[in-house]
């Protein structure tokens, strides 16, 4: 606050003095005297008192205007400076480069200005200024149209696997991670296994949301946010192609939801979104954006279980129906065991009777095998899991 007040005072003083100088110049122009003679020379037409009075009046008017306008102009400059800070670095670089190139082109065209007629004292400077303005504007326009290429050239990591590896990566579709999939944590294992290819981008607004969650006063949200930051640090350490993205073609609207910004950026980059959010999946898909849903991948990788398969499960609680027990496979699939209520906390060998696919996932119904077949595999749950991983032909191989 103190810095703002000092800046306002200094600006007001400087602006007021500048207005006073303009007032002095206006008085000289009004009196028709020599600007560079201080104090103004007195001519036969004006008395000394009149000249001084007019000069002081114009200087005072300039001071008053400067003091009155200083606060307003300072606020406008502060707003402009704040907006300039929020402009993406790529846009700033493009404007600067376009300005320099346009100015150089105008300077190279300067010899042509000598061909203009010298008997046009007012038109000649106007044409020169117009050419400079057009060259600078054209340079900035061309540079802004190439800002994505400029950002790529400046942020492109050095290739360590040959000259074409960077080009091959650019041919692949970029992937944008949302906040939920980072907090989920499974994406780190998926990337490590090589299932996700191409440039991997973490938008800066997603990173900002992670920081806000990590600083939350709610213990659960704070723990989730810190977990997300840890996962992100792990991703950046293990995957060299993971980087934070902030090179936007157009500034992101203030106050817009993170999901909306993510969809907008995916359209801009023609990228895919990696998420586990059902609603974001639907919204992005309706707008023609490719979505890689981690939950769908996990569901597709679950082992296939068919009626007649043998499973070894541990009953953890009773079911909703009479005498039912509930167990779970390693991937979280629920197994409803008939007559399993009396076997809670026991490991049983069961036979799959039916498989039900629901909106929430897959549910397996099973019956307990006869007692004479329980003794062998009862203490060997690992064998049953291995049989299940061999697929649906494991039953036929035993008979």
C-alpha contacts under 8 A as a table, 3 or more apart, distances in Angstrom:
res1	aa1	res2	aa2	distance
1	X	4	X	5.10
1	X	5	X	6.38
2	X	5	X	5.13
2	X	6	X	6.21
3	X	6	X	5.19
3	X	7	X	6.08
4	X	7	X	5.09
4	X	8	X	6.12
5	X	8	X	5.06
5	X	9	X	6.20
6	X	9	X	5.16
6	X	10	X	6.17
7	X	10	X	5.25
7	X	11	X	6.02
8	X	11	X	5.13
8	X	12	X	6.01
8	X	70	X	7.82
8	X	71	X	6.93
8	X	74	X	6.64
9	X	12	X	5.07
9	X	13	X	6.20
10	X	13	X	5.19
10	X	14	X	6.19
11	X	14	X	5.17
11	X	15	X	5.87
11	X	70	X	6.87
11	X	74	X	7.14
12	X	15	X	5.16
12	X	16	X	5.85
12	X	66	X	7.00
12	X	67	X	6.05
12	X	70	X	4.92
12	X	71	X	7.06
13	X	16	X	5.18
13	X	17	X	6.16
13	X	67	X	7.76
14	X	17	X	5.21
14	X	18	X	6.19
15	X	18	X	5.04
15	X	19	X	6.21
15	X	66	X	5.60
15	X	67	X	7.59
15	X	70	X	6.43
16	X	19	X	5.04
16	X	20	X	6.14
16	X	62	X	6.87
16	X	63	X	4.87
16	X	64	X	7.41
16	X	65	X	7.35
16	X	66	X	4.04
16	X	67	X	5.67
16	X	70	X	7.46
17	X	20	X	4.88
17	X	21	X	6.28
17	X	62	X	7.95
17	X	63	X	6.59
17	X	66	X	7.54
18	X	21	X	5.14
18	X	22	X	6.34
18	X	62	X	7.97
18	X	66	X	7.74
19	X	22	X	4.93
19	X	23	X	6.12
19	X	59	X	7.59
19	X	62	X	4.43
19	X	63	X	5.82
19	X	65	X	7.09
19	X	66	X	5.57
20	X	23	X	4.89
20	X	24	X	6.21
20	X	58	X	7.44
20	X	59	X	4.50
20	X	60	X	6.73
20	X	61	X	7.39
20	X	62	X	4.39
20	X	63	X	5.14
20	X	66	X	7.82
21	X	24	X	5.00
21	X	25	X	6.21
21	X	59	X	6.81
21	X	62	X	7.47
22	X	25	X	4.98
22	X	26	X	6.09
22	X	59	X	7.57
22	X	62	X	6.68
23	X	26	X	4.95
23	X	27	X	6.23
23	X	55	X	7.64
23	X	58	X	4.47
23	X	59	X	4.55
23	X	60	X	7.55
23	X	61	X	6.72
23	X	62	X	4.98
24	X	27	X	5.12
24	X	28	X	6.34
24	X	55	X	5.81
24	X	56	X	7.69
24	X	58	X	5.92
24	X	59	X	5.34
25	X	28	X	5.13
25	X	29	X	6.16
25	X	35	X	6.69
26	X	29	X	5.04
26	X	30	X	6.03
26	X	58	X	6.88
27	X	30	X	4.96
27	X	31	X	6.10
27	X	54	X	6.22
27	X	55	X	5.25
27	X	58	X	5.90
28	X	31	X	5.13
28	X	32	X	5.78
28	X	33	X	5.26
28	X	34	X	6.78
28	X	35	X	5.92
28	X	40	X	7.39
28	X	55	X	7.38
29	X	32	X	4.97
29	X	33	X	6.64
29	X	35	X	7.80
31	X	51	X	7.63
33	X	40	X	6.69
33	X	41	X	6.82
34	X	37	X	5.67
34	X	40	X	6.80
34	X	41	X	7.20
35	X	38	X	7.65
35	X	40	X	7.32
37	X	40	X	5.30
37	X	41	X	6.44
38	X	41	X	7.46
40	X	51	X	7.34
42	X	46	X	6.39
42	X	47	X	6.62
42	X	48	X	5.93
42	X	51	X	7.07
43	X	46	X	5.70
43	X	47	X	7.42
44	X	47	X	7.34
46	X	50	X	6.31
46	X	51	X	6.53
47	X	50	X	5.27
47	X	51	X	6.39
48	X	51	X	5.32
48	X	52	X	6.27
49	X	52	X	5.23
49	X	53	X	6.02
50	X	53	X	5.09
50	X	54	X	6.14
51	X	54	X	5.30
51	X	55	X	6.11
52	X	55	X	5.08
52	X	56	X	6.02
53	X	56	X	5.22
53	X	57	X	5.98
54	X	57	X	5.08
54	X	58	X	6.24
55	X	58	X	5.35
55	X	59	X	6.21
56	X	59	X	5.05
56	X	60	X	5.99
57	X	60	X	5.14
57	X	61	X	6.09
58	X	61	X	4.99
58	X	62	X	6.15
59	X	62	X	5.05
59	X	63	X	6.23
60	X	63	X	5.00
60	X	64	X	6.16
61	X	64	X	5.16
61	X	65	X	6.16
62	X	65	X	5.18
62	X	66	X	6.02
63	X	66	X	4.99
63	X	67	X	6.10
64	X	67	X	5.19
64	X	68	X	6.08
65	X	68	X	5.13
65	X	69	X	5.99
66	X	69	X	5.26
66	X	70	X	5.67
67	X	70	X	5.31
67	X	71	X	7.59
68	X	71	X	6.98
68	X	72	X	7.91
69	X	72	X	5.38
69	X	73	X	6.05
70	X	73	X	5.29
70	X	74	X	5.88
71	X	74	X	5.09
71	X	75	X	6.23
72	X	75	X	5.27
72	X	76	X	6.36
73	X	76	X	5.00
73	X	77	X	6.16
74	X	77	X	5.06
74	X	78	X	6.10
75	X	78	X	4.98
75	X	79	X	6.17
76	X	79	X	5.15
76	X	80	X	6.14
77	X	80	X	4.98
77	X	81	X	6.05
78	X	81	X	5.05
78	X	82	X	6.16
79	X	82	X	5.08
79	X	83	X	6.18
80	X	83	X	5.10
80	X	84	X	6.13
81	X	84	X	5.00
81	X	85	X	6.30
82	X	85	X	5.15
82	X	86	X	6.56
83	X	86	X	5.17
83	X	87	X	6.42
84	X	87	X	5.20
85	X	88	X	7.94
87	X	91	X	6.66
87	X	92	X	6.97
87	X	251	X	6.67
88	X	91	X	5.46
88	X	92	X	6.66
88	X	246	X	6.90
88	X	247	X	6.14
88	X	248	X	6.51
88	X	251	X	7.04
89	X	92	X	5.07
89	X	93	X	6.14
89	X	247	X	7.03
90	X	93	X	5.14
90	X	94	X	6.10
90	X	147	X	6.14
90	X	148	X	7.72
90	X	150	X	7.52
90	X	151	X	6.09
90	X	247	X	5.82
90	X	248	X	7.63
91	X	94	X	5.03
91	X	95	X	6.12
91	X	144	X	6.70
91	X	147	X	6.75
91	X	249	X	7.73
92	X	95	X	5.23
92	X	96	X	6.17
93	X	96	X	5.16
93	X	97	X	6.01
94	X	97	X	5.18
94	X	98	X	5.90
94	X	140	X	6.82
94	X	143	X	5.04
94	X	144	X	5.36
94	X	146	X	7.76
94	X	147	X	5.83
94	X	150	X	7.72
95	X	98	X	5.10
95	X	99	X	5.98
95	X	140	X	5.20
95	X	143	X	6.69
95	X	144	X	6.69
96	X	99	X	5.14
96	X	100	X	6.28
96	X	140	X	7.62
97	X	100	X	5.25
97	X	101	X	6.14
97	X	139	X	7.85
97	X	140	X	7.29
97	X	143	X	6.83
98	X	101	X	5.17
98	X	102	X	5.91
98	X	136	X	6.86
98	X	137	X	7.89
98	X	138	X	7.69
98	X	139	X	4.17
98	X	140	X	3.87
98	X	141	X	7.16
98	X	142	X	6.97
98	X	143	X	5.12
98	X	144	X	7.70
99	X	102	X	5.19
99	X	103	X	6.04
99	X	136	X	5.19
99	X	137	X	7.41
99	X	139	X	5.93
99	X	140	X	5.61
100	X	103	X	5.14
100	X	104	X	6.18
100	X	136	X	7.60
100	X	139	X	7.83
101	X	104	X	5.12
101	X	105	X	6.27
101	X	136	X	7.40
101	X	139	X	5.92
102	X	105	X	5.13
102	X	106	X	6.26
102	X	132	X	7.76
102	X	135	X	4.66
102	X	136	X	4.04
102	X	137	X	7.12
102	X	138	X	6.66
102	X	139	X	4.51
102	X	140	X	7.28
103	X	106	X	5.07
103	X	107	X	6.23
103	X	132	X	6.76
103	X	135	X	6.54
103	X	136	X	5.60
104	X	107	X	5.07
104	X	108	X	6.23
105	X	108	X	5.07
105	X	109	X	6.34
105	X	135	X	6.61
106	X	109	X	5.05
106	X	110	X	6.36
106	X	131	X	6.80
106	X	132	X	5.31
106	X	135	X	5.85
106	X	136	X	7.74
107	X	110	X	5.05
108	X	111	X	7.18
109	X	112	X	5.67
109	X	113	X	7.39
110	X	113	X	5.41
110	X	114	X	7.59
111	X	114	X	5.67
111	X	115	X	7.79
112	X	115	X	5.62
112	X	116	X	7.69
113	X	116	X	5.57
113	X	128	X	6.97
114	X	117	X	7.90
116	X	124	X	6.92
117	X	120	X	6.18
117	X	124	X	7.72
118	X	121	X	6.62
118	X	124	X	7.52
120	X	123	X	5.44
120	X	124	X	5.90
121	X	124	X	5.81
121	X	125	X	7.22
122	X	125	X	6.12
122	X	126	X	6.65
123	X	126	X	5.13
123	X	127	X	6.14
124	X	127	X	5.28
124	X	128	X	6.31
125	X	128	X	5.05
125	X	129	X	6.09
126	X	129	X	5.17
126	X	130	X	6.10
127	X	130	X	4.98
127	X	131	X	6.18
128	X	131	X	5.25
128	X	132	X	6.34
129	X	132	X	5.14
129	X	133	X	6.11
130	X	133	X	5.03
130	X	134	X	6.11
131	X	134	X	5.15
131	X	135	X	6.12
132	X	135	X	5.21
132	X	136	X	6.19
133	X	136	X	5.28
133	X	137	X	6.04
134	X	137	X	5.06
134	X	138	X	5.93
135	X	138	X	5.12
135	X	139	X	6.08
136	X	139	X	5.10
136	X	140	X	6.23
137	X	140	X	5.23
137	X	141	X	6.13
138	X	141	X	5.08
138	X	142	X	6.15
139	X	142	X	5.30
139	X	143	X	6.12
140	X	143	X	5.10
140	X	144	X	6.03
141	X	144	X	5.21
141	X	145	X	6.33
142	X	145	X	5.17
142	X	146	X	6.52
143	X	146	X	5.10
143	X	147	X	6.11
144	X	147	X	5.12
145	X	148	X	7.75
146	X	149	X	5.41
146	X	150	X	6.29
147	X	150	X	4.85
147	X	151	X	6.03
147	X	249	X	7.62
148	X	151	X	5.09
148	X	152	X	6.24
148	X	247	X	7.52
148	X	249	X	7.29
149	X	152	X	5.06
149	X	153	X	6.19
150	X	153	X	5.14
150	X	154	X	6.21
151	X	154	X	5.20
151	X	155	X	5.95
151	X	247	X	6.87
152	X	155	X	5.23
152	X	156	X	5.36
153	X	156	X	5.46
156	X	166	X	7.92
157	X	166	X	7.95
158	X	166	X	7.92
159	X	162	X	6.34
159	X	163	X	6.68
159	X	165	X	6.44
159	X	166	X	6.07
161	X	165	X	6.21
162	X	165	X	5.83
163	X	166	X	7.16
164	X	167	X	5.22
164	X	168	X	6.15
165	X	168	X	5.06
165	X	169	X	6.24
166	X	169	X	5.15
166	X	170	X	6.34
167	X	170	X	5.09
167	X	171	X	6.46
168	X	171	X	5.23
168	X	172	X	6.93
169	X	172	X	5.38
169	X	198	X	5.42
169	X	199	X	6.71
170	X	173	X	7.47
170	X	174	X	7.99
170	X	198	X	7.08
170	X	199	X	7.30
171	X	198	X	7.88
172	X	197	X	7.07
172	X	198	X	4.86
172	X	199	X	7.39
173	X	197	X	7.87
173	X	198	X	5.79
173	X	199	X	7.26
173	X	270	X	7.36
173	X	271	X	5.64
173	X	272	X	6.81
174	X	198	X	5.45
174	X	199	X	4.78
174	X	200	X	5.98
174	X	201	X	7.17
174	X	269	X	7.57
174	X	270	X	7.59
174	X	271	X	4.80
174	X	272	X	6.27
175	X	198	X	6.92
175	X	199	X	6.21
175	X	200	X	4.91
175	X	201	X	6.03
175	X	271	X	5.66
175	X	272	X	4.89
175	X	273	X	5.72
175	X	274	X	6.50
176	X	200	X	6.21
176	X	201	X	5.02
176	X	202	X	6.08
176	X	203	X	7.21
176	X	262	X	7.67
176	X	266	X	7.22
176	X	271	X	6.84
176	X	272	X	6.13
176	X	273	X	4.79
176	X	274	X	5.89
177	X	181	X	6.67
177	X	182	X	6.96
177	X	200	X	7.53
177	X	201	X	6.53
177	X	202	X	5.64
177	X	203	X	7.62
177	X	273	X	6.11
177	X	274	X	5.00
177	X	275	X	6.44
178	X	181	X	5.78
178	X	182	X	6.70
178	X	202	X	7.55
178	X	206	X	6.40
178	X	259	X	7.76
178	X	262	X	7.45
178	X	273	X	7.32
178	X	274	X	6.53
178	X	275	X	5.75
179	X	182	X	5.39
179	X	183	X	6.39
179	X	206	X	5.75
179	X	207	X	7.73
179	X	209	X	7.33
179	X	210	X	6.70
179	X	228	X	7.77
179	X	275	X	7.99
180	X	183	X	5.18
180	X	184	X	6.00
180	X	275	X	6.62
180	X	276	X	6.56
180	X	277	X	6.84
181	X	184	X	4.95
181	X	185	X	6.71
181	X	186	X	7.59
181	X	187	X	6.61
181	X	274	X	7.04
181	X	275	X	4.98
181	X	276	X	5.62
181	X	277	X	7.81
181	X	294	X	7.60
182	X	185	X	5.59
182	X	186	X	7.94
182	X	187	X	6.72
182	X	228	X	5.32
182	X	229	X	7.98
182	X	231	X	6.45
182	X	232	X	6.65
183	X	224	X	6.22
183	X	225	X	6.81
183	X	227	X	6.02
183	X	228	X	3.98
183	X	229	X	7.73
183	X	231	X	7.06
184	X	187	X	7.36
184	X	228	X	7.42
185	X	188	X	5.93
185	X	189	X	7.77
185	X	227	X	7.97
185	X	228	X	7.22
185	X	231	X	6.09
186	X	189	X	5.48
186	X	190	X	6.40
186	X	294	X	7.79
187	X	190	X	4.86
187	X	191	X	6.03
187	X	294	X	7.42
188	X	191	X	5.27
188	X	192	X	6.10
188	X	231	X	6.88
188	X	234	X	7.51
188	X	235	X	6.02
189	X	192	X	4.94
189	X	193	X	6.12
190	X	193	X	5.17
190	X	194	X	6.52
190	X	195	X	5.77
190	X	196	X	6.91
191	X	194	X	5.11
191	X	195	X	5.90
191	X	196	X	5.48
191	X	239	X	7.68
192	X	195	X	7.80
192	X	238	X	7.60
192	X	239	X	7.67
194	X	197	X	6.84
197	X	200	X	7.87
198	X	241	X	7.76
199	X	241	X	5.59
199	X	242	X	6.68
200	X	241	X	5.95
200	X	242	X	4.68
200	X	243	X	6.57
201	X	242	X	5.84
201	X	243	X	5.35
201	X	244	X	5.65
201	X	245	X	5.70
202	X	206	X	6.62
202	X	207	X	6.91
202	X	242	X	7.35
202	X	243	X	6.10
202	X	244	X	4.58
202	X	245	X	5.76
203	X	206	X	5.32
203	X	207	X	6.57
203	X	244	X	5.61
203	X	245	X	4.69
203	X	246	X	6.27
203	X	262	X	7.81
204	X	207	X	4.97
204	X	208	X	6.12
204	X	244	X	6.00
204	X	245	X	5.88
204	X	246	X	5.80
205	X	208	X	4.87
205	X	209	X	6.19
205	X	258	X	6.85
206	X	209	X	5.07
206	X	210	X	6.28
206	X	258	X	6.86
207	X	210	X	5.03
207	X	211	X	6.36
207	X	244	X	7.99
208	X	211	X	5.11
208	X	212	X	6.32
209	X	212	X	5.01
209	X	213	X	6.20
209	X	258	X	7.98
210	X	213	X	5.14
210	X	214	X	6.09
210	X	225	X	5.43
210	X	226	X	7.81
210	X	228	X	6.77
210	X	229	X	6.81
211	X	214	X	4.99
211	X	215	X	6.20
211	X	225	X	6.76
211	X	229	X	7.76
212	X	215	X	5.16
212	X	216	X	6.26
212	X	225	X	7.69
213	X	216	X	5.10
213	X	221	X	5.85
213	X	222	X	5.65
213	X	224	X	7.32
213	X	225	X	4.77
213	X	226	X	7.84
214	X	221	X	6.83
214	X	222	X	4.33
214	X	223	X	6.69
214	X	224	X	6.96
214	X	225	X	3.92
214	X	226	X	5.03
214	X	229	X	7.99
215	X	222	X	5.93
215	X	225	X	7.67
216	X	219	X	7.37
216	X	221	X	6.23
216	X	222	X	5.14
217	X	221	X	7.80
217	X	222	X	6.85
218	X	221	X	5.41
218	X	222	X	6.00
219	X	222	X	5.08
219	X	223	X	6.11
220	X	223	X	5.17
220	X	224	X	6.25
221	X	224	X	5.04
221	X	225	X	6.10
222	X	225	X	5.11
222	X	226	X	6.19
223	X	226	X	5.22
223	X	227	X	6.09
224	X	227	X	5.05
224	X	228	X	6.21
225	X	228	X	5.04
225	X	229	X	6.35
226	X	229	X	5.05
226	X	230	X	6.17
227	X	230	X	5.06
227	X	231	X	6.17
228	X	231	X	5.07
228	X	232	X	6.12
229	X	232	X	4.99
229	X	233	X	6.13
230	X	233	X	5.10
230	X	234	X	6.18
231	X	234	X	5.02
231	X	235	X	6.13
232	X	235	X	4.98
232	X	236	X	6.21
233	X	236	X	5.22
233	X	237	X	6.15
234	X	237	X	5.09
234	X	238	X	6.15
235	X	238	X	5.29
235	X	239	X	5.54
235	X	242	X	6.84
236	X	239	X	5.33
236	X	240	X	6.20
236	X	241	X	7.73
236	X	242	X	5.44
236	X	243	X	6.87
237	X	240	X	6.86
239	X	242	X	5.70
240	X	243	X	7.81
248	X	251	X	6.23
248	X	252	X	7.66
248	X	265	X	7.71
249	X	268	X	7.59
252	X	256	X	7.85
252	X	261	X	6.87
253	X	256	X	5.86
256	X	260	X	6.58
256	X	261	X	6.66
257	X	260	X	5.27
257	X	261	X	6.34
258	X	261	X	5.07
258	X	262	X	6.10
259	X	262	X	4.97
259	X	263	X	6.27
259	X	280	X	6.69
260	X	263	X	5.17
260	X	264	X	6.17
261	X	264	X	4.99
261	X	265	X	6.08
262	X	265	X	5.13
262	X	266	X	6.09
262	X	273	X	7.90
263	X	266	X	5.06
263	X	267	X	6.33
263	X	273	X	7.99
263	X	284	X	6.19
263	X	289	X	7.79
264	X	267	X	5.28
264	X	268	X	6.31
265	X	268	X	4.89
265	X	269	X	6.13
265	X	271	X	7.92
266	X	269	X	5.29
266	X	270	X	5.45
266	X	271	X	4.72
266	X	272	X	6.32
266	X	273	X	6.95
266	X	289	X	7.13
267	X	270	X	4.97
267	X	271	X	6.73
267	X	289	X	7.12
268	X	271	X	7.79
270	X	289	X	7.86
271	X	289	X	7.54
271	X	290	X	7.51
272	X	289	X	6.36
272	X	290	X	4.90
272	X	291	X	5.59
272	X	292	X	7.06
273	X	289	X	7.55
273	X	290	X	6.52
273	X	291	X	4.86
273	X	292	X	6.09
274	X	291	X	5.99
274	X	292	X	4.74
274	X	293	X	6.00
274	X	294	X	7.30
275	X	280	X	7.70
275	X	281	X	7.25
275	X	291	X	7.30
275	X	292	X	6.38
275	X	293	X	5.17
275	X	294	X	6.27
276	X	281	X	7.65
276	X	293	X	5.15
276	X	294	X	5.32
276	X	295	X	5.79
277	X	280	X	5.40
277	X	281	X	6.09
277	X	293	X	7.69
278	X	281	X	5.02
278	X	282	X	6.38
279	X	282	X	5.20
279	X	283	X	6.24
280	X	283	X	5.13
280	X	284	X	5.95
281	X	284	X	5.45
281	X	285	X	6.03
281	X	291	X	6.18
281	X	293	X	7.26
282	X	285	X	5.15
282	X	286	X	6.16
283	X	286	X	5.30
283	X	287	X	6.62
284	X	287	X	5.21
284	X	288	X	6.57
284	X	289	X	5.25
284	X	290	X	7.33
284	X	291	X	7.01
285	X	288	X	5.14
285	X	289	X	5.18
285	X	290	X	6.34
285	X	291	X	6.67
286	X	289	X	7.43
293	X	296	X	5.35
293	X	297	X	6.49
294	X	297	X	5.04
294	X	298	X	6.20
295	X	298	X	5.06
295	X	299	X	6.13
296	X	299	X	5.02
296	X	300	X	6.14
297	X	300	X	5.10
297	X	301	X	6.29
298	X	301	X	5.18
298	X	302	X	6.49
299	X	302	X	5.43
302	X	331	X	7.00
303	X	388	X	7.28
303	X	389	X	6.44
303	X	391	X	7.09
304	X	391	X	6.43
304	X	392	X	6.77
305	X	309	X	6.66
305	X	352	X	7.89
305	X	355	X	7.62
305	X	388	X	7.37
305	X	391	X	7.47
305	X	392	X	6.48
306	X	309	X	5.82
306	X	352	X	6.92
306	X	354	X	7.35
306	X	355	X	7.02
306	X	392	X	6.31
307	X	351	X	7.57
307	X	352	X	4.81
307	X	353	X	4.97
307	X	354	X	5.26
307	X	355	X	6.99
308	X	351	X	5.76
308	X	352	X	5.17
308	X	353	X	6.26
308	X	395	X	7.34
309	X	351	X	5.67
309	X	352	X	5.36
309	X	388	X	7.77
309	X	392	X	7.21
309	X	394	X	7.81
309	X	395	X	6.10
310	X	349	X	6.95
310	X	350	X	5.80
310	X	351	X	4.71
310	X	352	X	6.48
310	X	384	X	7.09
310	X	388	X	7.69
310	X	395	X	7.47
311	X	349	X	5.81
311	X	350	X	5.32
311	X	351	X	6.23
311	X	352	X	7.33
311	X	384	X	5.57
311	X	385	X	7.17
311	X	388	X	7.13
312	X	347	X	6.80
312	X	348	X	5.63
312	X	349	X	4.52
312	X	350	X	6.15
312	X	377	X	7.60
312	X	378	X	7.35
312	X	381	X	5.37
312	X	384	X	5.41
312	X	385	X	7.19
313	X	327	X	6.18
313	X	328	X	6.95
313	X	329	X	6.98
313	X	347	X	5.52
313	X	348	X	5.58
313	X	349	X	6.63
313	X	350	X	7.41
313	X	381	X	7.16
314	X	327	X	5.66
314	X	328	X	7.42
314	X	344	X	7.64
314	X	345	X	6.12
314	X	346	X	5.48
314	X	347	X	4.15
314	X	348	X	6.17
315	X	318	X	7.89
315	X	325	X	6.02
315	X	326	X	5.47
315	X	327	X	4.50
315	X	328	X	7.80
315	X	337	X	7.82
315	X	340	X	7.00
315	X	343	X	6.50
315	X	344	X	4.88
315	X	345	X	5.31
315	X	346	X	5.83
315	X	347	X	6.56
315	X	348	X	7.60
316	X	325	X	7.41
316	X	326	X	6.02
316	X	327	X	5.58
316	X	344	X	5.46
316	X	345	X	5.35
316	X	346	X	7.92
317	X	325	X	5.82
317	X	326	X	5.40
317	X	327	X	7.26
317	X	341	X	7.33
317	X	344	X	5.80
317	X	345	X	7.69
318	X	323	X	7.42
318	X	324	X	5.83
318	X	325	X	4.20
318	X	326	X	5.70
318	X	340	X	7.32
318	X	341	X	5.09
318	X	344	X	7.11
319	X	322	X	7.39
319	X	323	X	7.30
319	X	324	X	4.69
319	X	325	X	4.77
319	X	326	X	5.50
319	X	336	X	7.12
319	X	341	X	7.23
320	X	324	X	6.90
321	X	324	X	5.68
323	X	338	X	6.59
323	X	339	X	4.73
323	X	340	X	6.14
323	X	341	X	4.82
323	X	342	X	7.39
324	X	336	X	6.65
324	X	337	X	5.68
324	X	338	X	4.79
324	X	339	X	5.12
324	X	340	X	5.07
324	X	341	X	5.08
325	X	336	X	5.89
325	X	337	X	4.98
325	X	338	X	6.47
325	X	339	X	6.72
325	X	340	X	4.14
325	X	341	X	4.53
325	X	342	X	7.84
325	X	343	X	7.52
325	X	344	X	7.02
326	X	334	X	6.95
326	X	335	X	5.78
326	X	336	X	4.78
326	X	337	X	5.94
326	X	340	X	7.41
327	X	334	X	6.01
327	X	335	X	4.96
327	X	336	X	6.40
327	X	337	X	7.24
328	X	331	X	7.82
328	X	332	X	5.58
328	X	333	X	5.48
328	X	334	X	4.66
328	X	335	X	5.48
329	X	332	X	5.29
329	X	333	X	5.25
329	X	334	X	6.66
329	X	335	X	7.20
330	X	333	X	7.39
333	X	361	X	7.59
333	X	362	X	6.24
333	X	363	X	6.36
333	X	364	X	7.54
334	X	362	X	7.25
334	X	363	X	5.28
334	X	364	X	6.23
335	X	363	X	6.14
335	X	364	X	4.66
335	X	365	X	5.74
335	X	366	X	6.89
336	X	363	X	7.51
336	X	364	X	6.09
336	X	365	X	4.79
336	X	366	X	6.14
337	X	340	X	5.20
337	X	350	X	7.72
337	X	365	X	6.09
337	X	366	X	4.97
337	X	367	X	5.67
337	X	368	X	6.99
338	X	341	X	7.89
338	X	365	X	7.51
338	X	366	X	6.34
338	X	367	X	5.28
338	X	368	X	7.00
339	X	342	X	7.08
339	X	367	X	7.54
339	X	368	X	7.47
340	X	343	X	5.19
340	X	344	X	6.92
340	X	368	X	7.58
341	X	344	X	6.06
343	X	346	X	5.33
347	X	378	X	6.22
347	X	379	X	7.35
347	X	381	X	7.77
348	X	368	X	7.01
348	X	374	X	7.08
348	X	378	X	5.82
349	X	368	X	6.34
349	X	369	X	6.01
349	X	373	X	7.99
349	X	374	X	6.06
349	X	377	X	6.69
349	X	378	X	6.07
350	X	366	X	5.99
350	X	367	X	5.42
350	X	368	X	4.43
350	X	369	X	5.17
351	X	366	X	5.29
351	X	367	X	5.36
351	X	368	X	6.38
351	X	369	X	6.30
352	X	355	X	7.64
352	X	364	X	6.94
352	X	365	X	5.97
352	X	366	X	4.20
352	X	367	X	6.55
353	X	364	X	7.83
353	X	365	X	5.63
353	X	366	X	4.95
353	X	367	X	6.62
354	X	364	X	6.16
354	X	365	X	5.29
354	X	366	X	6.96
355	X	362	X	7.17
355	X	363	X	5.94
355	X	364	X	4.61
355	X	365	X	6.18
356	X	362	X	5.87
356	X	363	X	5.06
356	X	364	X	6.19
356	X	365	X	7.87
357	X	361	X	6.04
357	X	362	X	4.52
357	X	363	X	6.23
358	X	361	X	5.10
358	X	362	X	5.85
358	X	363	X	7.31
369	X	373	X	6.55
369	X	374	X	6.76
370	X	373	X	5.64
370	X	374	X	6.65
371	X	374	X	5.06
371	X	375	X	7.38
372	X	375	X	6.66
373	X	376	X	6.51
373	X	377	X	7.72
374	X	377	X	6.18
374	X	378	X	5.42
375	X	378	X	5.38
375	X	379	X	7.63
376	X	379	X	7.13
376	X	380	X	7.58
377	X	380	X	4.91
377	X	381	X	6.81
377	X	383	X	7.40
377	X	384	X	7.51
378	X	381	X	6.89
380	X	383	X	5.64
380	X	384	X	7.14
381	X	384	X	5.27
381	X	385	X	6.41
382	X	385	X	5.13
382	X	386	X	6.22
383	X	386	X	5.09
383	X	387	X	6.25
384	X	387	X	5.02
384	X	388	X	6.18
385	X	388	X	5.01
385	X	389	X	6.21
386	X	389	X	5.11
386	X	390	X	6.50
387	X	390	X	5.26
387	X	391	X	7.26
387	X	394	X	6.20
388	X	391	X	5.67
388	X	392	X	7.44
388	X	394	X	7.35
390	X	393	X	7.35
390	X	394	X	6.20
391	X	394	X	6.08
392	X	395	X	6.79
393	X	396	X	5.47
393	X	397	X	6.38
394	X	397	X	5.18
394	X	398	X	6.70
395	X	398	X	5.52
395	X	399	X	6.93
396	X	399	X	5.38
